[in-house]
Amino acid sequence: MTAPFLSLAQIRNRLILTARWVLRDHRPGPDGRCPICRTADCPVATAARDVLRTAEEVQQRSTATEPTTPDPDDPQQTG
């Protein structure tokens, strides 16, 4: 399927799977350097770790908040 037909959860899951795949490919070798980038501090692996961290934070935040009943005095919550 293409992106317009995916739910937000499916997009999030694909980002997580891609980030994990990148981290496997950019795993540091015995000398501590990335075998693909040939650097000790691989920017691609750093970006993949950031994606995973952000996805985890969003998941924790969405499960930590409980739905509230609408406040009749709040003009922002009109139905």
C-alpha positions as CSV (number, residue, x, y, z in Angstrom):
1,M,0.0,0.0,0.0
2,T,1.0,3.6,-0.5
3,A,1.3,6.2,2.2
4,P,-2.1,7.9,1.7
5,F,-3.9,4.7,2.6
6,L,-1.9,3.9,5.7
7,S,-3.0,4.8,9.2
8,L,-0.7,6.8,11.5
9,A,0.0,3.7,13.5
10,Q,1.1,1.9,10.3
11,I,3.4,4.8,9.3
12,R,4.9,4.8,12.8
13,N,5.5,1.1,12.7
14,R,7.2,1.3,9.3
15,L,9.5,4.1,10.6
16,I,10.4,1.9,13.6
17,L,11.1,-1.1,11.4
18,T,13.3,1.0,9.0
19,A,15.2,2.6,11.9
20,R,15.9,-0.9,13.4
21,W,17.1,-2.1,9.9
22,V,19.4,0.9,9.6
23,L,20.8,0.3,13.1
24,R,21.6,-3.3,12.1
25,D,23.4,-2.2,9.0
26,H,25.3,0.6,10.8
27,R,26.3,-1.5,13.8
28,P,29.9,-0.5,14.9
29,G,32.6,-3.1,14.1
30,P,35.3,-4.3,16.5
31,D,37.3,-1.1,16.0
32,G,34.2,1.0,17.1
33,R,33.6,2.4,13.6
34,C,30.6,2.0,11.4
35,P,31.5,-0.3,8.5
36,I,29.4,1.7,6.0
37,C,30.2,5.3,7.0
38,R,33.7,4.5,8.3
39,T,33.3,6.8,11.2
40,A,33.2,6.3,15.0
41,D,30.1,8.5,15.4
42,C,27.8,7.4,12.5
43,P,25.3,10.2,11.8
44,V,22.9,7.7,10.1
45,A,22.8,5.5,13.3
46,T,22.3,8.6,15.4
47,A,19.3,9.6,13.3
48,A,17.8,6.1,13.5
49,R,18.2,6.1,17.3
50,D,16.5,9.5,17.4
51,V,13.6,8.1,15.4
52,L,13.2,5.2,17.8
53,R,13.4,7.5,20.8
54,T,10.8,9.8,19.4
55,A,8.4,7.0,18.5
56,E,8.7,5.6,22.0
57,E,8.1,9.0,23.6
58,V,5.0,9.5,21.4
59,Q,3.7,6.0,22.3
60,Q,4.2,6.6,26.0
61,R,2.6,10.0,25.9
62,S,-0.5,8.7,24.0
63,T,-1.0,5.8,26.4
64,A,-0.3,7.9,29.5
65,T,-3.1,10.5,28.8
66,E,-6.6,9.4,29.5
67,P,-9.5,10.9,27.6
68,T,-11.3,13.7,29.4
69,T,-14.9,14.7,29.3
70,P,-15.4,17.9,27.3
71,D,-15.6,21.0,29.5
72,P,-18.8,22.9,28.6
73,D,-17.1,26.2,29.5
74,D,-14.2,25.6,27.1
75,P,-14.9,27.3,23.8
76,Q,-12.1,25.3,22.0
77,Q,-14.0,22.0,22.4
78,T,-17.1,22.5,20.4
79,G,-18.8,19.6,18.8
